[in-house]
């Protein structure tokens, strides 16, 4: 039983069959065809016959070709795993059948198992679109116990094949995987016509795959076809198939074909018999045209992850709402192998989007106490903060209890991974360290004074300074701290809060001073050790400064390459930043000026809050420990 609904000029077919049913034509019949409503004159008909007849000889050696004659454009595309003979026979049959079914039309397209053929009185070469086309799926079976939920494994295979096709010169890829949580073997095929770019190929496929989520998730198999796609053949695809053992093997195939103009995408179930011949079963599929997919409200689409961009958001086009399935696939379902680390608000995972772009995904803790509307408001605020020395928030994802932040990926991870590593620290020469200090200072100045609203970071530390592939610093976690610290503030883990009783820009200045000393010395601001009574970095820096031995603080790995006078000057600036009285600390604008100056005489710093004799408390670079301070620490 088939249903076809008119969608005007644009068509999109999606087919999904039950297990044991092949998507294919019977006795070489077309899968589908579309004719236009515009009648061509006799001259057009003659030129069209000439043009179509010229395509068949080309199919002997080429799986794709396009040509034109007197304003008529035509093209064909054969599936990448068929032989040249199969390709030529299919193009020949398609040329004859399309003239029979659309005898006087100016535009038409026809799909077979092995090929697709199209002509038009308008240019159709090198254009990116997903129309016309269709979805088809089986109406009787689902692929899991949650019929409305996407199959993560099957979608992961789809996205992987999209990437492979983008990187392949023939824009073709086929491979095997598993679906249904590993319970079913899955085979896939993707293909694009070669007159579009690899990026256009990937974009079309991804857009079509996302549209499929409105109709076809949870189905045992489905197919989507469009202007220049290649449907699935009656023979098994070129990807590996299970060997017969006298019985039927239930499998799932995923196939996507992107044409000149649009996309083909197929996911369907079928049996491999011992003879490995597919059998077609009638009356078990339903067809729906893309534009007739049931509409959803904006909130529904966001909750279900169907929108990349909110249509009614006031974020100026800066925010992207990611599909949860896309994020799960990108991060291999939040696997430990993709885990980059654990932050104060939740773990961070590396991911890879279908277009090949690397991302970092922060999975916020479910006990953060933050509601959906509060989260969205926070994210819209953060995404507006765009600066070279801030990690860029690309977008977010919300579904159920999941709240995910998607950031640009920083290839060299965080500063602490280099600075405090005995091997990697040598990669940070003085020039790189000076760049990190200057860049971090500019980023903090932007948050304090130059952004749309004044932002107090509250958690500036080496692990929150990320490094790109050129070792340029970018501040992370600069927005969520505002909200997520709110419920923890009475039992604050921040040492400066314990001293001052509140967060302020001067709290960030203090943190920046500590960071400067860590970068210059290569030493972590470690805590007091009861057995060794080892000093933390601040008392050591203060003592060295007072004794005229500030150069002893400079990391031995850079002492020979750095400008000692500049380094000592910067130690002076760092000590100004960590003075006990917040009013004595410079603003970040003043810090930036002092870092850029060489001749200006700097004021002498006063004693920092944790000096010699006042044993250091927990490591300032970690905000996860409760503060236990001595009576020498004020709480104003």
C-alpha positions in Angstrom: 0.0 0.0 0.0 1.5 3.3 -1.2 0.5 6.8 -0.4 1.8 9.8 -2.4 0.9 13.3 -1.6 1.5 16.3 -3.9 4.0 18.8 -2.7 3.8 21.1 -5.8 7.0 21.7 -7.7 9.2 20.0 -5.1 9.1 16.3 -4.3 11.1 14.1 -1.9 10.5 10.4 -1.6 11.4 8.4 1.4 11.0 4.6 1.5 11.3 2.3 4.5 10.7 -1.4 4.2 10.2 -4.0 6.8 12.9 -6.6 7.4 12.8 -9.0 4.6 11.5 -6.5 2.1 13.9 -5.0 -0.4 13.7 -1.5 -1.8 13.9 -2.1 -5.4 12.0 -2.2 -8.7 10.3 -5.3 -10.0 11.5 -6.6 -13.4 13.5 -3.4 -14.0 10.7 -1.0 -13.5 11.4 2.5 -12.2 11.2 3.2 -8.5 9.6 6.6 -9.0 9.4 9.4 -11.5 8.3 13.1 -11.6 7.0 15.1 -14.6 6.5 18.8 -14.7 3.3 20.6 -15.7 5.0 22.6 -18.5 4.5 21.5 -22.1 7.4 21.6 -24.5 7.2 22.5 -28.2 8.3 20.3 -31.1 11.7 21.8 -31.4 12.3 21.2 -27.7 11.2 17.6 -28.1 13.6 17.0 -31.0 16.6 18.5 -29.1 15.7 16.5 -26.0 15.7 13.2 -27.9 19.1 14.1 -29.4 20.5 15.0 -26.0 19.2 11.9 -24.2 20.4 9.6 -26.9 23.9 11.0 -26.4 24.0 9.9 -22.8 23.8 6.2 -23.2 27.2 5.8 -25.0 28.9 7.8 -22.2 27.6 5.3 -19.6 29.9 2.7 -21.0 32.9 4.3 -19.2 31.4 6.9 -16.9 29.1 6.5 -13.9 28.2 10.2 -14.1 27.9 12.8 -16.8 25.9 15.9 -17.7 25.4 17.7 -21.0 23.3 20.4 -22.6 21.8 21.3 -25.9 20.0 24.5 -26.9 19.1 25.4 -23.4 18.2 21.9 -22.2 20.3 20.4 -19.4 20.5 16.7 -18.7 22.4 14.4 -16.5 22.6 10.8 -15.3 24.2 9.2 -12.2 24.8 5.5 -11.8 25.2 3.9 -8.4 28.9 3.6 -7.5 28.9 -0.2 -7.1 27.3 -1.2 -10.4 29.3 -2.3 -13.5 29.7 -0.2 -16.6 27.3 -2.6 -18.5 24.7 -2.2 -15.8 25.1 1.5 -15.8 24.7 1.7 -19.6 21.7 -0.5 -19.7 20.0 1.5 -16.9 20.7 4.8 -18.6 19.3 3.5 -21.8 16.1 2.2 -20.2 15.7 5.4 -18.2 16.1 7.5 -21.4 13.3 5.6 -23.1 11.0 5.3 -20.1 11.2 9.0 -19.2 10.1 10.0 -22.7 7.2 7.5 -22.4 6.0 8.6 -19.0 6.6 12.4 -19.6 6.2 12.7 -23.4 5.7 16.4 -23.6 7.1 17.8 -20.4 10.0 20.4 -20.2 11.3 18.8 -17.0 11.3 15.3 -15.7 13.3 12.9 -13.4 13.2 9.2 -13.1 14.8 6.8 -10.5 15.9 3.2 -11.0 17.8 0.8 -8.7 21.0 1.3 -10.6 20.7 4.9 -11.9 18.9 8.2 -12.1 18.3 10.4 -15.1 17.0 13.9 -15.2 16.5 16.8 -17.7 15.3 20.3 -17.5 14.9 23.5 -19.5 16.8 25.3 -16.6 20.3 24.9 -15.4 20.6 22.0 -13.0 24.4 21.6 -12.9 26.4 22.4 -9.8 23.4 23.5 -7.7 22.8 22.5 -4.1 19.3 21.6 -3.0 17.3 18.8 -1.5 14.2 19.1 -3.7 12.5 17.6 -5.5 12.5 14.3 -3.7 10.5 11.9 -1.4 10.7 9.7 1.6 9.3 6.1 1.7 9.2 3.8 4.7 7.5 0.6 5.8 4.3 1.0 7.8 4.3 -2.2 9.7 7.6 -2.5 11.6 9.8 -0.6 14.0 13.5 -1.2 14.6 13.3 -1.0 18.4 11.0 -0.8 21.4 11.0 3.0 21.2 9.7 3.7 17.7 10.0 7.4 18.0 13.6 7.4 19.1 16.5 7.5 16.6 18.8 4.6 16.2 22.1 6.1 17.3 24.2 3.3 15.7 22.5 3.6 12.3 22.7 7.4 12.3 26.4 7.1 13.3 27.0 5.0 10.3 25.2 7.5 8.1 27.3 10.4 9.4 30.5 8.4 9.0 29.6 7.6 5.4 28.8 11.3 4.7 32.3 12.2 5.9 33.9 9.5 3.8 32.0 10.6 0.7 33.0 14.2 1.2 36.7 13.1 1.3 36.5 10.7 -1.6 37.2 12.0 -5.1 34.4 9.9 -6.5 32.0 11.2 -3.8 31.1 7.6 -3.0 31.4 5.6 0.2 30.1 2.2 1.4 30.7 0.4 4.6 29.2 -1.8 7.3 28.3 -1.1 10.9 25.7 -2.2 13.4 22.3 -0.9 14.5 19.8 -1.3 17.3 22.5 -1.2 19.9 24.6 -3.7 18.1 21.9 -6.2 17.6 21.7 -6.0 13.8 24.4 -5.7 11.1 24.0 -2.6 9.1 25.2 -1.8 5.6 25.4 1.7 4.1 26.1 3.5 0.8 26.4 7.2 0.0 27.0 8.9 -3.2 27.0 12.4 -4.7 27.2 13.7 -8.2 30.6 15.2 -8.9 29.5 18.6 -10.2 29.0 19.9 -6.7 31.7 20.5 -4.1 32.5 18.1 -1.3 31.1 20.6 1.3 27.8 20.9 -0.7 27.6 17.1 -0.8 28.0 16.8 2.9 25.6 19.7 3.7 22.8 18.3 1.5 23.1 14.8 3.1 23.1 16.2 6.6 20.1 18.4 6.0 18.2 15.4 4.5 19.1 13.1 7.3 17.8 15.6 9.8 14.5 16.0 7.9 14.1 12.2 8.1 13.8 12.5 11.9 10.4 14.0 11.4 9.0 10.9 9.7 11.3 7.9 9.8 13.0 7.4 13.1 12.4 4.0 14.7 11.5 2.4 11.3 13.2 -0.8 10.4 14.2 0.7 7.1 13.6 3.8 4.9 14.7 5.5 1.7 14.9 9.0 0.5 15.5 10.0 -3.1 15.9 13.3 -4.9 16.6 14.9 -8.3 19.8 13.1 -9.1 20.0 10.2 -6.6 20.7 6.6 -7.2 18.3 4.2 -5.5 19.1 0.8 -4.2 19.5 -2.2 -6.5 18.0 -5.7 -6.4 21.5 -7.0 -5.8 23.3 -6.6 -2.5 25.5 -3.5 -2.3 29.2 -3.6 -2.7 29.7 -3.4 1.0 30.3 -6.7 2.8 27.3 -8.9 3.5 26.9 -11.8 5.8 27.3 -15.2 4.3 24.2 -17.4 4.0 23.8 -20.5 6.2 20.7 -21.9 4.8 18.5 -19.4 6.6 17.5 -15.8 6.4 19.8 -13.1 7.8 18.1 -10.0 9.0 20.1 -6.9 8.2 19.7 -3.2 7.8 21.1 -1.1 4.9 21.8 2.6 5.0 22.3 4.3 1.6 22.6 7.9 0.7 23.1 9.4 -2.7 23.5 13.1 -3.3 23.0 14.4 -6.8 23.9 17.5 -8.7 20.9 19.2 -7.3 20.0 17.3 -4.2 20.3 14.2 -2.2 19.4 10.5 -2.0 19.3 8.8 1.3 18.3 5.2 2.0 17.9 3.1 5.1 16.1 -0.1 4.6 15.9 -3.7 5.8 16.3 -6.8 3.6 17.1 -10.5 3.6 20.2 -12.0 2.2 19.2 -15.5 1.0 21.8 -18.1 0.3 21.6 -17.0 -3.4 22.0 -13.4 -2.0 19.1 -12.3 -4.2 16.6 -9.8 -2.8 12.9 -10.5 -2.9 10.4 -7.7 -3.1 7.2 -7.9 -1.1 4.2 -5.8 -2.2 1.9 -3.7 -0.1 4.0 -2.9 2.9 5.4 0.6 2.3 4.1 4.1 2.5 5.3 7.2 0.6 5.2 10.8 1.8 6.4 13.9 0.2 8.8 16.1 2.1 6.8 19.3 2.3 3.9 17.3 3.9 5.8 16.2 6.9 3.8 17.0 10.0 4.7 20.5 11.3 6.0 21.1 14.9 6.1 24.1 17.0 9.3 25.9 17.5 9.6 24.7 21.1 8.8 21.1 20.1 11.5 21.2 17.4 14.1 22.6 19.8 13.2 20.0 22.5 13.5 17.2 19.9 16.7 18.7 18.5 15.2 19.2 15.0 16.5 22.7 14.5 20.0 23.9 14.0 18.8 27.5 14.3 16.0 28.9 16.2 13.7 30.8 13.9 12.3 33.1 16.5 15.4 33.7 18.6 16.6 37.1 19.2 20.3 36.1 19.2 21.1 37.8 15.9 21.8 34.5 14.2 24.6 33.6 16.6 23.0 30.6 18.3 22.7 27.1 17.0 20.5 24.4 18.6 22.0 21.0 18.0 20.2 17.8 17.8 20.9 15.4 20.7 21.4 12.6 18.2 24.0 14.6 16.4 25.9 15.3 19.6 25.7 11.6 20.7 27.1 10.5 17.3 29.7 13.2 17.3 31.0 12.1 20.8 30.5 8.4 20.2 27.6 8.6 22.7 29.8 10.4 25.3 32.3 7.6 25.4 35.3 7.7 27.8 37.6 7.6 24.8 36.3 11.0 23.7 36.4 12.5 27.2 38.7 15.5 27.4 38.4 16.1 31.1 36.1 17.0 34.0 35.2 20.6 34.8 33.5 22.2 37.7 30.1 22.0 35.8 30.5 18.6 34.2 32.6 16.5 31.8 33.9 17.7 28.5 34.0 15.5 25.4 35.6 15.9 22.0 33.3 15.5 19.1 33.2 15.7 15.3 30.2 17.1 13.4 29.1 15.6 10.1 30.8 18.4 8.2 34.1 17.3 9.8 34.3 20.2 12.2 35.8 19.3 15.6 33.9 20.5 18.7 34.1 20.3 22.5 30.9 19.3 24.2 30.3 20.2 27.9 27.7 18.0 29.5 26.4 20.0 32.3 25.7 18.3 35.6 22.1 17.2 36.0 22.1 18.5 39.6 23.0 22.0 38.7 19.5 23.1 39.8 19.1 25.2 36.6 15.8 25.1 34.7 15.5 25.0 30.9 14.5 28.6 30.5 17.3 29.8 32.8 19.7 27.7 30.9 18.6 29.0 27.5 18.8 32.6 28.8 22.3 32.0 30.0 23.4 30.4 26.7 21.9 33.3 24.7 23.9 35.6 26.8 27.2 33.7 26.5 27.0 33.3 22.8 27.0 37.0 22.3 30.4 37.2 23.9 32.7 37.0 20.8 36.4 37.8 21.2 39.7 36.4 20.0 40.8 35.4 23.4 37.5 33.8 24.5 36.6 30.2 23.6 33.6 30.6 21.2 30.4 29.0 22.2 28.8 27.5 19.0 25.5 26.5 20.4 23.7 24.2 22.8 21.4 21.2 23.0 18.6 20.5 25.4 16.4 17.4 25.7 14.9 16.0 28.9 17.5 16.3 31.6 20.4 16.8 29.1 21.9 20.3 28.9 24.9 20.5 26.5 27.1 23.4 25.6 28.9 23.1 22.2 32.2 25.0 21.9 34.9 25.3 19.3 37.5 22.6 19.8 41.0 23.7 21.0 43.6 21.4 19.6 46.2 21.8 22.4 43.7 21.5 25.2 44.4 23.5 28.3 47.4 25.5 29.6 47.9 23.3 32.6 48.4 20.3 30.4 51.6 21.9 29.1 52.7 24.2 31.9 52.8 21.5 34.6 53.9 18.6 32.5 57.6 17.7 32.8 57.9 16.9 29.1 55.5 19.3 27.4 56.6 22.3 29.4 59.6 22.8 27.2 57.2 23.5 24.3 56.3 26.7 26.1 59.2 29.0 25.4 59.2 32.6 26.7 57.6 34.0 23.6 54.7 31.6 23.9 54.3 32.3 27.6 54.4 36.0 27.0 51.7 35.6 24.4 49.6 33.5 26.7 49.8 36.2 29.5 49.0 39.0 27.1 46.2 37.2 25.4 44.6 36.2 28.7 44.9 39.7 30.0 43.1 41.1 26.9 40.4 38.4 27.2 39.8 39.3 30.8 39.7 43.0 30.0 37.0 42.3 27.4 34.9 40.5 30.0 35.3 43.2 32.6 34.9 46.4 30.5 34.4 45.8 26.7 31.7 43.2 26.5 28.0 44.0 26.3 27.7 43.4 30.0 30.3 43.3 32.8 31.3 39.7 33.3 33.2 38.4 36.4 34.9 35.1 35.5 35.2 33.8 39.1 37.3 30.8 38.2 40.3 31.9 36.1 43.0 29.3 36.3 45.4 27.4 34.0 42.9 24.6 33.3 40.4 27.2 32.0 42.9 28.7 29.6 42.7 26.7 26.4 45.3 26.8 23.6 44.5 26.6 19.9 46.8 24.9 17.3 49.1 28.0 17.3 49.2 28.1 21.2 47.1 31.2 21.3 45.2 31.4 24.6 41.4 31.5 24.9 39.5 31.8 28.2 36.8 29.2 28.8 34.1 28.8 31.4 33.5 32.6 31.4 29.7 32.6 31.4 28.3 29.6 33.2 30.1 30.5 36.4 27.6 33.4 36.9 24.7 31.0 37.3 26.2 27.7 38.5 28.1 29.3 41.4 24.9 31.0 42.7 23.7 28.0 44.8 27.2 27.2 46.1 28.3 30.7 47.2 27.6 30.3 50.9 30.1 27.4 51.0 32.3 29.0 48.4 35.3 27.2 47.2 37.0 30.3 46.0 39.7 31.6 48.3 39.2 35.2 47.2 35.6 35.0 48.2 36.6 33.8 51.6 38.8 36.9 51.9 36.5 39.5 50.4 33.0 38.1 51.1 32.0 38.7 47.4 33.1 38.2 43.9 34.3 41.3 42.0 36.5 42.2 39.0 39.3 42.4 41.6 38.8 38.8 42.4 39.6 38.0 38.7 42.6 40.3 38.9 43.9 38.2 41.9 43.4 35.0 39.9 45.2 36.5 37.0 48.1 37.4 39.2 48.4 33.9 40.4 48.2 32.6 36.8 51.0 35.0 35.8 53.2 33.7 38.5 52.5 30.1 37.4 53.3 30.8 33.8 56.5 32.6 34.6 57.7 30.0 37.1 56.3 26.9 35.6 55.2 26.0 39.2 51.6 25.2 40.3 50.3 27.3 43.2 50.4 24.3 45.4 48.9 23.9 48.8 50.5 23.7 52.2 52.0 20.3 53.0 51.9 19.5 56.7 54.8 17.1 56.6 57.2 19.2 54.5 55.8 22.6 55.3 56.4 23.5 51.6 55.5 27.0 50.7 52.9 27.7 48.1 53.9 29.8 45.1 52.7 33.2 46.5 54.9 33.1 49.6 57.8 31.9 47.6 57.3 34.7 45.0 56.9 37.3 47.7 60.1 36.2 49.6 62.1 36.1 46.4 60.9 39.5 45.4 61.8 41.0 48.8 65.2 39.4 48.8 66.0 40.8 45.4 66.1 37.4 43.9 63.0 37.6 41.7 64.9 36.1 38.7 65.1 32.8 40.7 61.4 32.5 40.2 61.7 32.2 36.4 61.3 28.7 35.0 64.7 27.2 34.3 63.3 26.0 30.9 63.1 29.6 29.6 65.7 31.5 31.6 68.1 31.4 28.7 65.7 32.6 26.1 63.6 35.1 28.0 64.3 38.8 28.7 65.1 38.6 32.4 64.3 42.3 33.0 60.9 41.9 31.3 60.2 38.7 33.3 61.1 40.4 36.6 58.9 43.4 35.7 56.0 41.0 35.0 56.6 39.3 38.4 56.1 42.8 39.9 52.8 43.2 38.0 51.7 39.8 39.2 52.4 40.7 42.8 50.4 43.9 42.4 47.5 41.8 41.2 47.6 39.5 44.3 47.8 42.2 47.0 45.6 41.5 50.0 43.5 44.6 49.8 41.3 44.5 46.6 41.4 48.3 46.4 45.2 48.1 45.9 45.0 45.8 43.0 45.0 47.3 39.5 42.1 47.0 37.1 42.6 44.8 34.0 42.9 47.8 31.8 45.8 49.0 33.9 47.3 45.6 33.9 47.2 45.5 30.1 48.9 48.9 29.9 51.6 47.8 32.3 52.3 44.6 30.4 52.7 46.7 27.2 55.0 49.2 28.8 58.7 48.8 29.3 59.9 52.1 30.8 57.1 53.0 33.1 58.1 52.7 36.8 55.9 50.3 38.6 54.6 50.7 42.1 55.9 48.4 44.8 53.5 45.7 45.8 52.2 45.1 49.2 52.2 41.7 50.9 49.8 39.1 49.4 47.3 37.5 51.7 49.1 34.2 52.0 52.7 35.1 52.8 55.6 33.5 54.6 54.4 32.2 58.0 50.8 32.0 56.9 50.7 28.5 55.6 48.9 28.1 52.3 45.5 26.5 52.1 44.1 24.4 49.3 45.4 24.8 45.8 43.9 27.9 44.2 43.9 26.4 40.8 41.2 24.0 42.0 37.9 25.3 43.1 36.5 22.0 44.2 37.9 22.1 47.7 36.2 23.8 50.6 38.2 26.7 52.0 39.7 26.1 55.5 41.5 29.3 56.4 43.5 30.4 59.5 42.6 33.3 61.7 45.0 35.4 59.6 42.6 35.4 56.7 40.1 38.2 56.8 36.5 37.7 55.5 35.6 41.3 54.6 
